[in-house]
């Protein structure tokens, strides 16, 4: 609390608000004036109430807090608050009682002059940041899965039975049109639905992020690579299961085996939507809180069923109808994404508990 009021008034109000203990002392403007920068730096580490201060003192206090590595938010409504509002990382002015000068200097204006609105704004900001991470986690892990599928499908073509064309040339695991279809289904509606996921009820219980934290940290990259590798493995194993001459002897033609692998990759990415909602929380947690997500997944699934069964789409995408047993195999292989990610999250939660 930085105020121009009398020290006794300032400490009494600060005590009622829980900012300081009862009987605490406030540092006054004249005392601040006598401090050099080093002494002020030590003072701001231990003092929470300042009284009888001038605009210059407010500016120095904000500067000292920033030099000490803090992210500083400053609230104010008067002309004399403008320099400190401008200097702070986040200047917050009052929309009703605030002067035009303070509003111009601020980054945020409280239209209702209610400090509780700041908390609501922080919660909304954390929810938006979390959804950006979910969106990126989903898209990157899904696209890594596609890249690894094509790369290892070509690299291990002989091992999984793909070197079987009449000319003896290489046969790719998925056609270009099928990859484009996968991107159309999974990078559109499901990705957008993840971006409007409701805020986690515990979002305000988390510690503030450091200014040096990355949007995509090492733990997130690890999760992306694990999920992408699992997705590619499930797809190629399904292809191998269907083709003759691979690790597992199959009896399906190339088009049918490729249709199964194609379907597994689509289903795996739809399962991955639910994985991507958190780095550590189970996909089964709050699974029905986002109706848009279920609508997007349902639409994508219906379109994939159409591409498997409609003759005009069979011709366009070189797909073949699948029977019930083959669909069950596809769902079982795609669900590996869920199991692997749940195990990873279990270990991460256990590690977090040990650190606590």
Buried (B, 14 or more C-beta within 10 A) or exposed (E): BBBBBEBEEBBBBBBEEEBBEEEBEBBBBEBBEEBEEEEBBEBBEEBBBBBBBBBBBBBBBBBBBBEEEBEBBBBBBBBBBBBBBBBBBBBBBBBEEBBEBBBBBBBBBBEEBEEEBBEEBBBEEBBEEBBEBBBBBBBBBBBBBBEBBBEBBEEBBEBBBBEBEEEEEEBBBBBEBBBEBBBEBBBEBBBEBBBEBBBBEEBEEEEEEEEEEEEEEEEBBEBBBBBBBBBBBBBBBBBBBBBBBBBEEBEBBBBBBBBBBBBBBBBBBBBBBBBBBBBBBBBEEBEEBBEBBBEBBEBBBEBBEEBBEBEEBBEEBBBBEBEEEBBEBBBEBBBBBBEBBEEBBEEBBEEEEEEE
